Amino acid sequence: MSDNFNRRANALAEEYWRLKERMAERDYEKELREIERLLERGVSGRLRDELERRAKEMRMELESKEGAFSAIKDVTHDLLELTARFAPNLDLWNGELYPYDDEPLSEHYFMAITDILFGKPMPEIRFKNAVVSGKGIEIKADDEISAVKTLSYITTIIQEAAKKKLGLENELDNSWEQLIENDYAFVAFKTLIGFGKPMSLDEIKEISYKKDKEFKELVKDIYDKRLAEELERLASVPEYNIVERNGGVYEVTDFGRWVWMLCQGEVKRSGKPAALTGLKEIMRRLRRG
């Protein structure tokens, strides 16, 4: 990343937290309403003068706070636009770390961008094989080629997350919509993300069965086949796979984890709910005999 990127990101982050602090100050609106009620009752003398002075101060504070609310929207947008171009310099790899040129990225930047993305400020962003923080990008890799691949992968995830928050076309939304189109894929993915560990197909089946054992035993042959097919399909996506298979076990990828964190609970952009096509298809087959 260029020094200009870093300086801009650091400056925007400082402004973001300044505005957040301004917005978090005391509830002047409530205090102003109480003062105005007292004034309406007809108080006079020094008390009225003091109340009117205080009411004027409250109105000025409220105007300032409203300005902060408006300003932070612009700062947030600028931070996301910048983050959508997040791309460290590949030439700076020193065997363990990719630093950020001469101008470091501040902890405030990472606190701000994680607050915007996840509603929880964090000083670093952790991936399975990397940690992105103010001091640089630490990557666990056996060689430089693997490190470059990991760097490209995690920067793409960060960029796509920023695009999502900006309302732009992005791969996180695309993967989520494909996932919720199929119940079998969704069940497998939700089981893996819920347990947060690598699991075999048999383990996933066992957990899935517990939720509706009687029905799934009834359609076991069809259900097992489709669950296995869809799980393998998730792991076979060439670039943006949300699940990976290592030997006989499946695990959610970093990309899949971000898809879940940023998209769960959403419906398709068309407004339709998550698809139930898989199980409905089975029920139709059963009814037809």
Phi, psi and omega in degrees: 000149181281159176301327180298318177301311184296315180297317180296315180298316180295318181294317179296321180296318178299317180292322178303312183286331175296317180290321178300318178295321179296318182290334184275359182293172188308160183278088181289332182297317179296316180295322179296318179300320179294320178294317181295325176296320178295320179295323179294335180284353174090026177297153184222181176073209183297326180297318180294317179301317180293319179294320180293322177297316181293321179297321178297317178298319180296319180295321178295320178295320180294320177298319179295319181292320177297323177296323179293321178299317180291318183294323184290335175296317179292319180295318178300315179299316181295321178296319179292319177299320178294316182293332176294349176246017181301116184203095180297158180284118183291342184282352188262005180302128181244018179102337179223335192216141166259107177281174183254066179053210184278332183259110182289154171277136185280159174299328180299327179296312181291325175297319182291313185290326176287328175296319180292317184284316190242356183072018181215107181292130179225141183285352180208161178243120185258135172239174182299319184241019182201155173229125180255120182212185182298332183276350179140195180246111178270127184234133174270108182209151181280335181207173185293325179297315178297322180296318179296319178298316179296317179299315179298319182296311185286327177292325176297317179300314180298316179299315182294325177295319178296318178299320179300313181294335177277352181082019180267163175301134183206160184284338177295310178296319180299316179293321180296316181295323176293323181295313185282358174283346184224120183298321183297314178297318182294317179299314181296314181295316181295325177295314180296315182291327181291322181272341174062033180207161177297141181219149176278166178299319180298321178295319179295317178300314183300316180292319179297318181299325184298336183282334179203063190301314185300313182293315185289332173291325180297325182244032190305314184298314180291314184297312181300317182296312182292322179298315179295318180296314183290325177296317178293324178296318178300323183279350186256001177299128190295325187239311185250057180283136180267348177227144175234151178247129175237105186067238182259012181237153179247150181211146177287135179279170174301318178299316178298322179296319178290324175302314181294313183297323186261345185242344186301142180088346180279154172255173178301152180297343175285348181094358180279148178288169177307138187295145175239024189298323185299304182291327178295322178298317179298316181297321179296320179297318181295319181294327179284348180078000000 
